[in-house]
Amino acid sequence: MVVGKVIGSIVSTRKSENLVGNKFMIIEPLAEMAAGAGRFVAIDNIGAGIGETVLVATGSAARVGMENAPVDAAVVGIVDEN
């Protein structure tokens, strides 16, 4: 799991049928969580907004409930305070 900040969103008009109707957010991992990683895109089903700190599940954990979707990162929580 990664803690990061939502810094933007991406709009894609052409995508896998399994991703239609989903929102994509650009995530910047917090410095302590980065471990050399840069920004990445995560699917957002919980309604996070730009500027919010979020919890992101990666790998197979990101596909829970979306087994047939090509997803590698998913926003799973919004951090209230850290």
mmCIF file of the N, C-alpha and C atoms, coordinates in Angstrom:
data_MODEL
# 
_entry.id   MODEL 
# 
loop_
_atom_site.group_PDB 
_atom_site.id 
_atom_site.type_symbol 
_atom_site.label_atom_id 
_atom_site.label_alt_id 
_atom_site.label_comp_id 
_atom_site.label_asym_id 
_atom_site.label_entity_id 
_atom_site.label_seq_id 
_atom_site.pdbx_PDB_ins_code 
_atom_site.Cartn_x 
_atom_site.Cartn_y 
_atom_site.Cartn_z 
_atom_site.occupancy 
_atom_site.B_iso_or_equiv 
_atom_site.pdbx_formal_charge 
_atom_site.auth_seq_id 
_atom_site.auth_comp_id 
_atom_site.auth_asym_id 
_atom_site.auth_atom_id 
_atom_site.pdbx_PDB_model_num 
ATOM 1   N N  . MET A 1 1  ? 0.856   -1.168 0.000   1.00 0.00 ? 1  MET A N  1 
ATOM 2   C CA . MET A 1 1  ? 0.000   0.000  0.000   1.00 0.00 ? 1  MET A CA 1 
ATOM 3   C C  . MET A 1 1  ? 0.903   1.233  0.000   1.00 0.00 ? 1  MET A C  1 
ATOM 4   N N  . VAL A 1 2  ? 0.477   2.263  -0.717  1.00 0.00 ? 2  VAL A N  1 
ATOM 5   C CA . VAL A 1 2  ? 1.229   3.500  -0.856  1.00 0.00 ? 2  VAL A CA 1 
ATOM 6   C C  . VAL A 1 2  ? 0.369   4.659  -0.373  1.00 0.00 ? 2  VAL A C  1 
ATOM 7   N N  . VAL A 1 3  ? 0.991   5.599  0.324   1.00 0.00 ? 3  VAL A N  1 
ATOM 8   C CA . VAL A 1 3  ? 0.316   6.840  0.696   1.00 0.00 ? 3  VAL A CA 1 
ATOM 9   C C  . VAL A 1 3  ? 0.832   7.913  -0.247  1.00 0.00 ? 3  VAL A C  1 
ATOM 10  N N  . GLY A 1 4  ? -0.086  8.639  -0.874  1.00 0.00 ? 4  GLY A N  1 
ATOM 11  C CA . GLY A 1 4  ? 0.317   9.662  -1.817  1.00 0.00 ? 4  GLY A CA 1 
ATOM 12  C C  . GLY A 1 4  ? -0.696  10.779 -1.905  1.00 0.00 ? 4  GLY A C  1 
ATOM 13  N N  . LYS A 1 5  ? -0.368  11.772 -2.713  1.00 0.00 ? 5  LYS A N  1 
ATOM 14  C CA . LYS A 1 5  ? -1.241  12.924 -2.889  1.00 0.00 ? 5  LYS A CA 1 
ATOM 15  C C  . LYS A 1 5  ? -1.756  12.929 -4.328  1.00 0.00 ? 5  LYS A C  1 
ATOM 16  N N  . VAL A 1 6  ? -3.049  13.188 -4.487  1.00 0.00 ? 6  VAL A N  1 
ATOM 17  C CA . VAL A 1 6  ? -3.647  13.286 -5.815  1.00 0.00 ? 6  VAL A CA 1 
ATOM 18  C C  . VAL A 1 6  ? -3.239  14.642 -6.384  1.00 0.00 ? 6  VAL A C  1 
ATOM 19  N N  . ILE A 1 7  ? -2.537  14.619 -7.528  1.00 0.00 ? 7  ILE A N  1 
ATOM 20  C CA . ILE A 1 7  ? -2.063  15.874 -8.110  1.00 0.00 ? 7  ILE A CA 1 
ATOM 21  C C  . ILE A 1 7  ? -2.753  16.207 -9.429  1.00 0.00 ? 7  ILE A C  1 
ATOM 22  N N  . GLY A 1 8  ? -3.614  15.332 -9.897  1.00 0.00 ? 8  GLY A N  1 
ATOM 23  C CA . GLY A 1 8  ? -4.316  15.605 -11.137 1.00 0.00 ? 8  GLY A CA 1 
ATOM 24  C C  . GLY A 1 8  ? -5.166  14.428 -11.554 1.00 0.00 ? 8  GLY A C  1 
ATOM 25  N N  . SER A 1 9  ? -5.809  14.581 -12.692 1.00 0.00 ? 9  SER A N  1 
ATOM 26  C CA . SER A 1 9  ? -6.634  13.494 -13.226 1.00 0.00 ? 9  SER A CA 1 
ATOM 27  C C  . SER A 1 9  ? -6.314  13.305 -14.701 1.00 0.00 ? 9  SER A C  1 
ATOM 28  N N  . ILE A 1 10 ? -6.723  12.176 -15.215 1.00 0.00 ? 10 ILE A N  1 
ATOM 29  C CA . ILE A 1 10 ? -6.508  11.850 -16.626 1.00 0.00 ? 10 ILE A CA 1 
ATOM 30  C C  . ILE A 1 10 ? -7.848  11.478 -17.232 1.00 0.00 ? 10 ILE A C  1 
ATOM 31  N N  . VAL A 1 11 ? -8.101  11.962 -18.427 1.00 0.00 ? 11 VAL A N  1 
ATOM 32  C CA . VAL A 1 11 ? -9.316  11.621 -19.158 1.00 0.00 ? 11 VAL A CA 1 
ATOM 33  C C  . VAL A 1 11 ? -8.912  10.755 -20.343 1.00 0.00 ? 11 VAL A C  1 
ATOM 34  N N  . SER A 1 12 ? -9.584  9.633  -20.490 1.00 0.00 ? 12 SER A N  1 
ATOM 35  C CA . SER A 1 12 ? -9.317  8.717  -21.595 1.00 0.00 ? 12 SER A CA 1 
ATOM 36  C C  . SER A 1 12 ? -10.639 8.351  -22.261 1.00 0.00 ? 12 SER A C  1 
ATOM 37  N N  . THR A 1 13 ? -10.792 8.740  -23.510 1.00 0.00 ? 13 THR A N  1 
ATOM 38  C CA . THR A 1 13 ? -12.033 8.433  -24.214 1.00 0.00 ? 13 THR A CA 1 
ATOM 39  C C  . THR A 1 13 ? -12.022 7.022  -24.803 1.00 0.00 ? 13 THR A C  1 
ATOM 40  N N  . ARG A 1 14 ? -10.840 6.480  -25.036 1.00 0.00 ? 14 ARG A N  1 
ATOM 41  C CA . ARG A 1 14 ? -10.717 5.116  -25.551 1.00 0.00 ? 14 ARG A CA 1 
ATOM 42  C C  . ARG A 1 14 ? -9.953  4.299  -24.534 1.00 0.00 ? 14 ARG A C  1 
ATOM 43  N N  . LYS A 1 15 ? -10.599 3.238  -24.035 1.00 0.00 ? 15 LYS A N  1 
ATOM 44  C CA . LYS A 1 15 ? -9.977  2.394  -23.017 1.00 0.00 ? 15 LYS A CA 1 
ATOM 45  C C  . LYS A 1 15 ? -10.631 1.021  -23.020 1.00 0.00 ? 15 LYS A C  1 
ATOM 46  N N  . SER A 1 16 ? -10.087 0.125  -22.246 1.00 0.00 ? 16 SER A N  1 
ATOM 47  C CA . SER A 1 16 ? -10.654 -1.205 -22.092 1.00 0.00 ? 16 SER A CA 1 
ATOM 48  C C  . SER A 1 16 ? -12.113 -1.090 -21.645 1.00 0.00 ? 16 SER A C  1 
ATOM 49  N N  . GLU A 1 17 ? -12.967 -1.951 -22.172 1.00 0.00 ? 17 GLU A N  1 
ATOM 50  C CA . GLU A 1 17 ? -14.387 -1.931 -21.794 1.00 0.00 ? 17 GLU A CA 1 
ATOM 51  C C  . GLU A 1 17 ? -14.581 -2.084 -20.291 1.00 0.00 ? 17 GLU A C  1 
ATOM 52  N N  . ASN A 1 18 ? -13.673 -2.777 -19.626 1.00 0.00 ? 18 ASN A N  1 
ATOM 53  C CA . ASN A 1 18 ? -13.782 -2.995 -18.183 1.00 0.00 ? 18 ASN A CA 1 
ATOM 54  C C  . ASN A 1 18 ? -13.460 -1.750 -17.363 1.00 0.00 ? 18 ASN A C  1 
ATOM 55  N N  . LEU A 1 19 ? -12.977 -0.703 -18.012 1.00 0.00 ? 19 LEU A N  1 
ATOM 56  C CA . LEU A 1 19 ? -12.621 0.529  -17.310 1.00 0.00 ? 19 LEU A CA 1 
ATOM 57  C C  . LEU A 1 19 ? -13.583 1.683  -17.583 1.00 0.00 ? 19 LEU A C  1 
ATOM 58  N N  . VAL A 1 20 ? -14.565 1.457  -18.444 1.00 0.00 ? 20 VAL A N  1 
ATOM 59  C CA . VAL A 1 20 ? -15.532 2.508  -18.776 1.00 0.00 ? 20 VAL A CA 1 
ATOM 60  C C  . VAL A 1 20 ? -16.280 2.938  -17.520 1.00 0.00 ? 20 VAL A C  1 
ATOM 61  N N  . GLY A 1 21 ? -16.390 4.249  -17.330 1.00 0.00 ? 21 GLY A N  1 
ATOM 62  C CA . GLY A 1 21 ? -17.114 4.790  -16.187 1.00 0.00 ? 21 GLY A CA 1 
ATOM 63  C C  . GLY A 1 21 ? -16.257 5.024  -14.958 1.00 0.00 ? 21 GLY A C  1 
ATOM 64  N N  . ASN A 1 22 ? -14.976 4.697  -15.037 1.00 0.00 ? 22 ASN A N  1 
ATOM 65  C CA . ASN A 1 22 ? -14.075 4.890  -13.903 1.00 0.00 ? 22 ASN A CA 1 
ATOM 66  C C  . ASN A 1 22 ? -13.245 6.155  -14.083 1.00 0.00 ? 22 ASN A C  1 
ATOM 67  N N  . LYS A 1 23 ? -12.821 6.720  -12.960 1.00 0.00 ? 23 LYS A N  1 
ATOM 68  C CA . LYS A 1 23 ? -12.017 7.937  -12.946 1.00 0.00 ? 23 LYS A CA 1 
ATOM 69  C C  . LYS A 1 23 ? -10.559 7.544  -12.702 1.00 0.00 ? 23 LYS A C  1 
ATOM 70  N N  . PHE A 1 24 ? -9.632  8.240  -13.374 1.00 0.00 ? 24 PHE A N  1 
ATOM 71  C CA . PHE A 1 24 ? -8.206  7.977  -13.224 1.00 0.00 ? 24 PHE A CA 1 
ATOM 72  C C  . PHE A 1 24 ? -7.523  9.193  -12.616 1.00 0.00 ? 24 PHE A C  1 
ATOM 73  N N  . MET A 1 25 ? -6.728  8.974  -11.576 1.00 0.00 ? 25 MET A N  1 
ATOM 74  C CA . MET A 1 25 ? -6.048  10.060 -10.878 1.00 0.00 ? 25 MET A CA 1 
ATOM 75  C C  . MET A 1 25 ? -4.537  9.872  -10.941 1.00 0.00 ? 25 MET A C  1 
ATOM 76  N N  . ILE A 1 26 ? -3.812  10.995 -11.002 1.00 0.00 ? 26 ILE A N  1 
ATOM 77  C CA . ILE A 1 26 ? -2.354  10.966 -10.961 1.00 0.00 ? 26 ILE A CA 1 
ATOM 78  C C  . ILE A 1 26 ? -1.944  11.088 -9.490  1.00 0.00 ? 26 ILE A C  1 
ATOM 79  N N  . ILE A 1 27 ? -1.135  10.143 -9.035  1.00 0.00 ? 27 ILE A N  1 
ATOM 80  C CA . ILE A 1 27 ? -0.726  10.084 -7.633  1.00 0.00 ? 27 ILE A CA 1 
ATOM 81  C C  . ILE A 1 27 ? 0.774   10.350 -7.519  1.00 0.00 ? 27 ILE A C  1 
ATOM 82  N N  . GLU A 1 28 ? 1.127   11.225 -6.586  1.00 0.00 ? 28 GLU A N  1 
ATOM 83  C CA . GLU A 1 28 ? 2.537   11.476 -6.248  1.00 0.00 ? 28 GLU A CA 1 
ATOM 84  C C  . GLU A 1 28 ? 2.763   10.863 -4.875  1.00 0.00 ? 28 GLU A C  1 
ATOM 85  N N  . PRO A 1 29 ? 3.574   9.783  -4.793  1.00 0.00 ? 29 PRO A N  1 
ATOM 86  C CA . PRO A 1 29 ? 3.821   9.165  -3.480  1.00 0.00 ? 29 PRO A CA 1 
ATOM 87  C C  . PRO A 1 29 ? 4.485   10.156 -2.526  1.00 0.00 ? 29 PRO A C  1 
ATOM 88  N N  . LEU A 1 30 ? 4.157   10.080 -1.238  1.00 0.00 ? 30 LEU A N  1 
ATOM 89  C CA . LEU A 1 30 ? 4.838   10.899 -0.246  1.00 0.00 ? 30 LEU A CA 1 
ATOM 90  C C  . LEU A 1 30 ? 6.313   10.512 -0.246  1.00 0.00 ? 30 LEU A C  1 
ATOM 91  N N  . ALA A 1 31 ? 7.181   11.464 0.079   1.00 0.00 ? 31 ALA A N  1 
ATOM 92  C CA . ALA A 1 31 ? 8.629   11.230 0.033   1.00 0.00 ? 31 ALA A CA 1 
ATOM 93  C C  . ALA A 1 31 ? 9.023   9.984  0.826   1.00 0.00 ? 31 ALA A C  1 
ATOM 94  N N  . GLU A 1 32 ? 8.392   9.783  1.977   1.00 0.00 ? 32 GLU A N  1 
ATOM 95  C CA . GLU A 1 32 ? 8.723   8.631  2.826   1.00 0.00 ? 32 GLU A CA 1 
ATOM 96  C C  . GLU A 1 32 ? 8.291   7.306  2.209   1.00 0.00 ? 32 GLU A C  1 
ATOM 97  N N  . MET A 1 33 ? 7.322   7.353  1.292   1.00 0.00 ? 33 MET A N  1 
ATOM 98  C CA . MET A 1 33 ? 6.762   6.143  0.693   1.00 0.00 ? 33 MET A CA 1 
ATOM 99  C C  . MET A 1 33 ? 7.327   5.858  -0.694  1.00 0.00 ? 33 MET A C  1 
ATOM 100 N N  . ALA A 1 34 ? 8.001   6.810  -1.285  1.00 0.00 ? 34 ALA A N  1 
ATOM 101 C CA . ALA A 1 34 ? 8.377   6.727  -2.695  1.00 0.00 ? 34 ALA A CA 1 
ATOM 102 C C  . ALA A 1 34 ? 9.322   5.575  -3.014  1.00 0.00 ? 34 ALA A C  1 
ATOM 103 N N  . ALA A 1 35 ? 10.363  5.376  -2.218  1.00 0.00 ? 35 ALA A N  1 
ATOM 104 C CA . ALA A 1 35 ? 11.356  4.322  -2.470  1.00 0.00 ? 35 ALA A CA 1 
ATOM 105 C C  . ALA A 1 35 ? 11.808  4.332  -3.920  1.00 0.00 ? 35 ALA A C  1 
ATOM 106 N N  . GLY A 1 36 ? 12.061  5.519  -4.443  1.00 0.00 ? 36 GLY A N  1 
ATOM 107 C CA . GLY A 1 36 ? 12.536  5.658  -5.812  1.00 0.00 ? 36 GLY A CA 1 
ATOM 108 C C  . GLY A 1 36 ? 11.434  5.696  -6.857  1.00 0.00 ? 36 GLY A C  1 
ATOM 109 N N  . ALA A 1 37 ? 10.197  5.502  -6.452  1.00 0.00 ? 37 ALA A N  1 
ATOM 110 C CA . ALA A 1 37 ? 9.085   5.503  -7.410  1.00 0.00 ? 37 ALA A CA 1 
ATOM 111 C C  . ALA A 1 37 ? 8.651   6.926  -7.716  1.00 0.00 ? 37 ALA A C  1 
ATOM 112 N N  . GLY A 1 38 ? 8.177   7.130  -8.919  1.00 0.00 ? 38 GLY A N  1 
ATOM 113 C CA . GLY A 1 38 ? 7.662   8.438  -9.313  1.00 0.00 ? 38 GLY A CA 1 
ATOM 114 C C  . GLY A 1 38 ? 6.149   8.434  -9.337  1.00 0.00 ? 38 GLY A C  1 
ATOM 115 N N  . ARG A 1 39 ? 5.613   9.408  -10.020 1.00 0.00 ? 39 ARG A N  1 
ATOM 116 C CA . ARG A 1 39 ? 4.148   9.521  -10.139 1.00 0.00 ? 39 ARG A CA 1 
ATOM 117 C C  . ARG A 1 39 ? 3.581   8.324  -10.895 1.00 0.00 ? 39 ARG A C  1 
ATOM 118 N N  . PHE A 1 40 ? 2.340   7.999  -10.582 1.00 0.00 ? 40 PHE A N  1 
ATOM 119 C CA . PHE A 1 40 ? 1.664   6.910  -11.284 1.00 0.00 ? 40 PHE A CA 1 
ATOM 120 C C  . PHE A 1 40 ? 0.175   7.196  -11.352 1.00 0.00 ? 40 PHE A C  1 
ATOM 121 N N  . VAL A 1 41 ? -0.521  6.423  -12.160 1.00 0.00 ? 41 VAL A N  1 
ATOM 122 C CA . VAL A 1 41 ? -1.964  6.582  -12.340 1.00 0.00 ? 41 VAL A CA 1 
ATOM 123 C C  . VAL A 1 41 ? -2.678  5.484  -11.573 1.00 0.00 ? 41 VAL A C  1 
ATOM 124 N N  . ALA A 1 42 ? -3.744  5.867  -10.869 1.00 0.00 ? 42 ALA A N  1 
ATOM 125 C CA . ALA A 1 42 ? -4.548  4.903  -10.117 1.00 0.00 ? 42 ALA A CA 1 
ATOM 126 C C  . ALA A 1 42 ? -6.020  5.108  -10.443 1.00 0.00 ? 42 ALA A C  1 
ATOM 127 N N  . ILE A 1 43 ? -6.755  4.027  -10.497 1.00 0.00 ? 43 ILE A N  1 
ATOM 128 C CA . ILE A 1 43 ? -8.194  4.108  -10.699 1.00 0.00 ? 43 ILE A CA 1 
ATOM 129 C C  . ILE A 1 43 ? -8.824  4.570  -9.382  1.00 0.00 ? 43 ILE A C  1 
ATOM 130 N N  . ASP A 1 44 ? -9.861  5.379  -9.464  1.00 0.00 ? 44 ASP A N  1 
ATOM 131 C CA . ASP A 1 44 ? -10.474 5.943  -8.259  1.00 0.00 ? 44 ASP A CA 1 
ATOM 132 C C  . ASP A 1 44 ? -11.969 5.671  -8.259  1.00 0.00 ? 44 ASP A C  1 
ATOM 133 N N  . ASN A 1 45 ? -12.398 4.775  -7.397  1.00 0.00 ? 45 ASN A N  1 
ATOM 134 C CA . ASN A 1 45 ? -13.824 4.445  -7.271  1.00 0.00 ? 45 ASN A CA 1 
ATOM 135 C C  . ASN A 1 45 ? -14.448 5.054  -6.025  1.00 0.00 ? 45 ASN A C  1 
ATOM 136 N N  . ILE A 1 46 ? -13.671 5.813  -5.237  1.00 0.00 ? 46 ILE A N  1 
ATOM 137 C CA . ILE A 1 46 ? -14.210 6.345  -3.988  1.00 0.00 ? 46 ILE A CA 1 
ATOM 138 C C  . ILE A 1 46 ? -14.431 7.850  -4.020  1.00 0.00 ? 46 ILE A C  1 
ATOM 139 N N  . GLY A 1 47 ? -14.019 8.513  -5.089  1.00 0.00 ? 47 GLY A N  1 
ATOM 140 C CA . GLY A 1 47 ? -14.294 9.943  -5.225  1.00 0.00 ? 47 GLY A CA 1 
ATOM 141 C C  . GLY A 1 47 ? -13.270 10.868 -4.603  1.00 0.00 ? 47 GLY A C  1 
ATOM 142 N N  . ALA A 1 48 ? -12.001 10.496 -4.655  1.00 0.00 ? 48 ALA A N  1 
ATOM 143 C CA . ALA A 1 48 ? -10.944 11.378 -4.142  1.00 0.00 ? 48 ALA A CA 1 
ATOM 144 C C  . ALA A 1 48 ? -10.818 12.599 -5.044  1.00 0.00 ? 48 ALA A C  1 
ATOM 145 N N  . GLY A 1 49 ? -10.396 13.704 -4.452  1.00 0.00 ? 49 GLY A N  1 
ATOM 146 C CA . GLY A 1 49 ? -10.236 14.934 -5.214  1.00 0.00 ? 49 GLY A CA 1 
ATOM 147 C C  . GLY A 1 49 ? -8.784  15.359 -5.292  1.00 0.00 ? 49 GLY A C  1 
ATOM 148 N N  . ILE A 1 50 ? -8.497  16.253 -6.211  1.00 0.00 ? 50 ILE A N  1 
ATOM 149 C CA . ILE A 1 50 ? -7.146  16.772 -6.364  1.00 0.00 ? 50 ILE A CA 1 
ATOM 150 C C  . ILE A 1 50 ? -6.745  17.480 -5.078  1.00 0.00 ? 50 ILE A C  1 
ATOM 151 N N  . GLY A 1 51 ? -5.531  17.195 -4.614  1.00 0.00 ? 51 GLY A N  1 
ATOM 152 C CA . GLY A 1 51 ? -5.015  17.777 -3.386  1.00 0.00 ? 51 GLY A CA 1 
ATOM 153 C C  . GLY A 1 51 ? -5.198  16.903 -2.160  1.00 0.00 ? 51 GLY A C  1 
ATOM 154 N N  . GLU A 1 52 ? -5.984  15.848 -2.264  1.00 0.00 ? 52 GLU A N  1 
ATOM 155 C CA . GLU A 1 52 ? -6.215  14.978 -1.107  1.00 0.00 ? 52 GLU A CA 1 
ATOM 156 C C  . GLU A 1 52 ? -5.102  13.942 -0.977  1.00 0.00 ? 52 GLU A C  1 
ATOM 157 N N  . THR A 1 53 ? -4.828  13.559 0.260   1.00 0.00 ? 53 THR A N  1 
ATOM 158 C CA . THR A 1 53 ? -3.888  12.479 0.546   1.00 0.00 ? 53 THR A CA 1 
ATOM 159 C C  . THR A 1 53 ? -4.682  11.184 0.573   1.00 0.00 ? 53 THR A C  1 
ATOM 160 N N  . VAL A 1 54 ? -4.186  10.169 -0.149  1.00 0.00 ? 54 VAL A N  1 
ATOM 161 C CA . VAL A 1 54 ? -4.946  8.932  -0.322  1.00 0.00 ? 54 VAL A CA 1 
ATOM 162 C C  . VAL A 1 54 ? -4.103  7.700  -0.031  1.00 0.00 ? 54 VAL A C  1 
ATOM 163 N N  . LEU A 1 55 ? -4.792  6.591  0.233   1.00 0.00 ? 55 LEU A N  1 
ATOM 164 C CA . LEU A 1 55 ? -4.181  5.267  0.337   1.00 0.00 ? 55 LEU A CA 1 
ATOM 165 C C  . LEU A 1 55 ? -4.407  4.563  -0.990  1.00 0.00 ? 55 LEU A C  1 
ATOM 166 N N  . VAL A 1 56 ? -3.358  3.978  -1.537  1.00 0.00 ? 56 VAL A N  1 
ATOM 167 C CA . VAL A 1 56 ? -3.465  3.317  -2.834  1.00 0.00 ? 56 VAL A CA 1 
ATOM 168 C C  . VAL A 1 56 ? -2.995  1.875  -2.711  1.00 0.00 ? 56 VAL A C  1 
ATOM 169 N N  . ALA A 1 57 ? -3.849  0.945  -3.103  1.00 0.00 ? 57 ALA A N  1 
ATOM 170 C CA . ALA A 1 57 ? -3.473  -0.469 -3.163  1.00 0.00 ? 57 ALA A CA 1 
ATOM 171 C C  . ALA A 1 57 ? -2.856  -0.717 -4.531  1.00 0.00 ? 57 ALA A C  1 
ATOM 172 N N  . THR A 1 58 ? -1.804  -1.525 -4.564  1.00 0.00 ? 58 THR A N  1 
ATOM 173 C CA . THR A 1 58 ? -1.149  -1.824 -5.834  1.00 0.00 ? 58 THR A CA 1 
ATOM 174 C C  . THR A 1 58 ? -1.112  -3.332 -6.068  1.00 0.00 ? 58 THR A C  1 
ATOM 175 N N  . GLY A 1 59 ? -0.802  -3.706 -7.285  1.00 0.00 ? 59 GLY A N  1 
ATOM 176 C CA . GLY A 1 59 ? -0.712  -5.114 -7.642  1.00 0.00 ? 59 GLY A CA 1 
ATOM 177 C C  . GLY A 1 59 ? -2.068  -5.794 -7.642  1.00 0.00 ? 59 GLY A C  1 
ATOM 178 N N  . SER A 1 60 ? -2.091  -7.066 -7.283  1.00 0.00 ? 60 SER A N  1 
ATOM 179 C CA . SER A 1 60 ? -3.337  -7.836 -7.341  1.00 0.00 ? 60 SER A CA 1 
ATOM 180 C C  . SER A 1 60 ? -4.388  -7.307 -6.375  1.00 0.00 ? 60 SER A C  1 
ATOM 181 N N  . ALA A 1 61 ? -3.984  -6.659 -5.286  1.00 0.00 ? 61 ALA A N  1 
ATOM 182 C CA . ALA A 1 61 ? -4.945  -6.090 -4.333  1.00 0.00 ? 61 ALA A CA 1 
ATOM 183 C C  . ALA A 1 61 ? -5.770  -4.981 -4.969  1.00 0.00 ? 61 ALA A C  1 
ATOM 184 N N  . ALA A 1 62 ? -5.245  -4.335 -5.990  1.00 0.00 ? 62 ALA A N  1 
ATOM 185 C CA . ALA A 1 62 ? -5.957  -3.254 -6.671  1.00 0.00 ? 62 ALA A CA 1 
ATOM 186 C C  . ALA A 1 62 ? -7.111  -3.783 -7.512  1.00 0.00 ? 62 ALA A C  1 
ATOM 187 N N  . ARG A 1 63 ? -7.079  -5.063 -7.853  1.00 0.00 ? 63 ARG A N  1 
ATOM 188 C CA . ARG A 1 63 ? -8.111  -5.646 -8.723  1.00 0.00 ? 63 ARG A CA 1 
ATOM 189 C C  . ARG A 1 63 ? -9.282  -6.269 -7.971  1.00 0.00 ? 63 ARG A C  1 
ATOM 190 N N  . VAL A 1 64 ? -9.294  -6.212 -6.665  1.00 0.00 ? 64 VAL A N  1 
ATOM 191 C CA . VAL A 1 64 ? -10.395 -6.797 -5.901  1.00 0.00 ? 64 VAL A CA 1 
ATOM 192 C C  . VAL A 1 64 ? -11.702 -6.135 -6.328  1.00 0.00 ? 64 VAL A C  1 
ATOM 193 N N  . GLY A 1 65 ? -12.643 -6.954 -6.772  1.00 0.00 ? 65 GLY A N  1 
ATOM 194 C CA . GLY A 1 65 ? -13.917 -6.451 -7.275  1.00 0.00 ? 65 GLY A CA 1 
ATOM 195 C C  . GLY A 1 65 ? -13.870 -6.070 -8.750  1.00 0.00 ? 65 GLY A C  1 
ATOM 196 N N  . MET A 1 66 ? -12.686 -6.110 -9.343  1.00 0.00 ? 66 MET A N  1 
ATOM 197 C CA . MET A 1 66 ? -12.504 -5.777 -10.761 1.00 0.00 ? 66 MET A CA 1 
ATOM 198 C C  . MET A 1 66 ? -11.559 -6.800 -11.398 1.00 0.00 ? 66 MET A C  1 
ATOM 199 N N  . GLU A 1 67 ? -11.796 -8.058 -11.155 1.00 0.00 ? 67 GLU A N  1 
ATOM 200 C CA . GLU A 1 67 ? -10.876 -9.115 -11.553 1.00 0.00 ? 67 GLU A CA 1 
ATOM 201 C C  . GLU A 1 67 ? -10.528 -9.120 -13.037 1.00 0.00 ? 67 GLU A C  1 
ATOM 202 N N  . ASN A 1 68 ? -11.438 -8.690 -13.900 1.00 0.00 ? 68 ASN A N  1 
ATOM 203 C CA . ASN A 1 68 ? -11.194 -8.728 -15.336 1.00 0.00 ? 68 ASN A CA 1 
ATOM 204 C C  . ASN A 1 68 ? -10.717 -7.400 -15.907 1.00 0.00 ? 68 ASN A C  1 
ATOM 205 N N  . ALA A 1 69 ? -10.389 -6.442 -15.044 1.00 0.00 ? 69 ALA A N  1 
ATOM 206 C CA . ALA A 1 69 ? -9.943  -5.128 -15.509 1.00 0.00 ? 69 ALA A CA 1 
ATOM 207 C C  . ALA A 1 69 ? -8.415  -5.036 -15.419 1.00 0.00 ? 69 ALA A C  1 
ATOM 208 N N  . PRO A 1 70 ? -7.781  -4.380 -16.385 1.00 0.00 ? 70 PRO A N  1 
ATOM 209 C CA . PRO A 1 70 ? -6.329  -4.212 -16.358 1.00 0.00 ? 70 PRO A CA 1 
ATOM 210 C C  . PRO A 1 70 ? -5.922  -3.095 -15.397 1.00 0.00 ? 70 PRO A C  1 
ATOM 211 N N  . VAL A 1 71 ? -5.999  -3.365 -14.100 1.00 0.00 ? 71 VAL A N  1 
ATOM 212 C CA . VAL A 1 71 ? -5.735  -2.361 -13.067 1.00 0.00 ? 71 VAL A CA 1 
ATOM 213 C C  . VAL A 1 71 ? -4.536  -2.795 -12.229 1.00 0.00 ? 71 VAL A C  1 
ATOM 214 N N  . ASP A 1 72 ? -3.608  -1.862 -11.985 1.00 0.00 ? 72 ASP A N  1 
ATOM 215 C CA . ASP A 1 72 ? -2.442  -2.154 -11.167 1.00 0.00 ? 72 ASP A CA 1 
ATOM 216 C C  . ASP A 1 72 ? -2.369  -1.274 -9.925  1.00 0.00 ? 72 ASP A C  1 
ATOM 217 N N  . ALA A 1 73 ? -3.214  -0.222 -9.858  1.00 0.00 ? 73 ALA A N  1 
ATOM 218 C CA . ALA A 1 73 ? -3.242  0.662  -8.688  1.00 0.00 ? 73 ALA A CA 1 
ATOM 219 C C  . ALA A 1 73 ? -4.656  1.206  -8.525  1.00 0.00 ? 73 ALA A C  1 
ATOM 220 N N  . ALA A 1 74 ? -5.143  1.218  -7.291  1.00 0.00 ? 74 ALA A N  1 
ATOM 221 C CA . ALA A 1 74 ? -6.500  1.705  -7.015  1.00 0.00 ? 74 ALA A CA 1 
ATOM 222 C C  . ALA A 1 74 ? -6.531  2.500  -5.718  1.00 0.00 ? 74 ALA A C  1 
ATOM 223 N N  . VAL A 1 75 ? -7.178  3.654  -5.756  1.00 0.00 ? 75 VAL A N  1 
ATOM 224 C CA . VAL A 1 75 ? -7.375  4.456  -4.550  1.00 0.00 ? 75 VAL A CA 1 
ATOM 225 C C  . VAL A 1 75 ? -8.400  3.714  -3.685  1.00 0.00 ? 75 VAL A C  1 
ATOM 226 N N  . VAL A 1 76 ? -7.998  3.401  -2.446  1.00 0.00 ? 76 VAL A N  1 
ATOM 227 C CA . VAL A 1 76 ? -8.873  2.633  -1.569  1.00 0.00 ? 76 VAL A CA 1 
ATOM 228 C C  . VAL A 1 76 ? -9.270  3.411  -0.307  1.00 0.00 ? 76 VAL A C  1 
ATOM 229 N N  . GLY A 1 77 ? -8.687  4.596  -0.110  1.00 0.00 ? 77 GLY A N  1 
ATOM 230 C CA . GLY A 1 77 ? -9.032  5.373  1.066   1.00 0.00 ? 77 GLY A CA 1 
ATOM 231 C C  . GLY A 1 77 ? -8.537  6.801  0.964   1.00 0.00 ? 77 GLY A C  1 
ATOM 232 N N  . ILE A 1 78 ? -9.206  7.697  1.677   1.00 0.00 ? 78 ILE A N  1 
ATOM 233 C CA . ILE A 1 78 ? -8.793  9.092  1.759   1.00 0.00 ? 78 ILE A CA 1 
ATOM 234 C C  . ILE A 1 78 ? -8.326  9.338  3.188   1.00 0.00 ? 78 ILE A C  1 
ATOM 235 N N  . VAL A 1 79 ? -7.115  9.872  3.340   1.00 0.00 ? 79 VAL A N  1 
ATOM 236 C CA . VAL A 1 79 ? -6.516  10.096 4.653   1.00 0.00 ? 79 VAL A CA 1 
ATOM 237 C C  . VAL A 1 79 ? -7.100  11.362 5.256   1.00 0.00 ? 79 VAL A C  1 
ATOM 238 N N  . ASP A 1 80 ? -7.663  11.258 6.464   1.00 0.00 ? 80 ASP A N  1 
ATOM 239 C CA . ASP A 1 80 ? -8.223  12.417 7.155   1.00 0.00 ? 80 ASP A CA 1 
ATOM 240 C C  . ASP A 1 80 ? -7.139  13.237 7.835   1.00 0.00 ? 80 ASP A C  1 
ATOM 241 N N  . GLU A 1 81 ? -6.190  12.553 8.458   1.00 0.00 ? 81 GLU A N  1 
ATOM 242 C CA . GLU A 1 81 ? -5.060  13.250 9.081   1.00 0.00 ? 81 GLU A CA 1 
ATOM 243 C C  . GLU A 1 81 ? -3.894  12.285 9.181   1.00 0.00 ? 81 GLU A C  1 
ATOM 244 N N  . ASN A 1 82 ? -2.671  12.841 9.142   1.00 0.00 ? 82 ASN A N  1 
ATOM 245 C CA . ASN A 1 82 ? -1.492  11.977 9.232   1.00 0.00 ? 82 ASN A CA 1 
ATOM 246 C C  . ASN A 1 82 ? -0.502  12.536 10.209  1.00 0.00 ? 82 ASN A C  1 
# 
